[in-house]
Structures are given as structure tokens and as C-alpha cells.
């Protein structure tokens, strides 16, 4: 699977393969693939291949965001331009320190900044396992 960077959205693991996923609804989740996944549950459509499967059939269902550090602040990466400018949202607890380091409040509770790519460290994907709370109830 070819991934966009930074990755953001829902991703499901089905039979050991990762697919982009929609929001689960009524115990079902829609999976998407740009190429034929060679799985009879998928049907070809105008925008690729799609299957709707029970959430329970998925090994994982993760909400994925991309994070990086800037000046010691943990940030959400919202975009990277071809020229290397990185859009960041501050996700740390100290908004005063973020403001002092050049983050600007763009909405209530949201501080943002654009920086050159060489000014970020610890670039990584952040995964939240959406199936874990249900699994934890039974284990």
C-alpha cells in the first residue's frame, strides 16, 4: 500500500493487510483499497475497491495521526508542502509556553505554526487502537 505522508485517518488490519477505513457504523466498517486486494469481499467501484466487513473481523482499527516535536513541544503534523514547510498544531499542556515559542491561536483551543522541516524532531505516526476498549472488557 502506498501511504500519503503525513498519514491521517482510520486504518484497519484485515487478514494481515492494512486498508484505509471509514467510520464504524452499526458494527460494520467500510474498507478501501486503490488496487485490487485479491479478496472476494471487495467490489470494484469508481474510486477503487471497497468492502464492508464486521468490525469484529478486523485485527486492528486505528485512528492514525502524525506527530513531531518542535522546540520541545509535542505537535500534530497537519501538512507538509513540497517546499518543506510543515504545518503544526500544538498538543501539549502549556499554551503560554507555546505562544512564547511562536504558536498562534487560530481557533479556541488550537495553536498553530508553520516551520521548516529541518526544525522538527521525532517525526512519527501516533496510533490509537479503537478496538482496545472493547477487547479490554473481556480480558
ABEGO torsion letter per residue (X at the ends): XBBBOBBBEBBBBBGGBBBBBBBBBGGBBBBBBABBAGBAABBBBAAEBBBBBBAAABABBBBBBBBBBBGGBBBBBAEBBAAGBBBBBBABABAAAAAAAGBBBABBGBBBBBBBAAABBGBBBBBBBAAAAAAAAAX
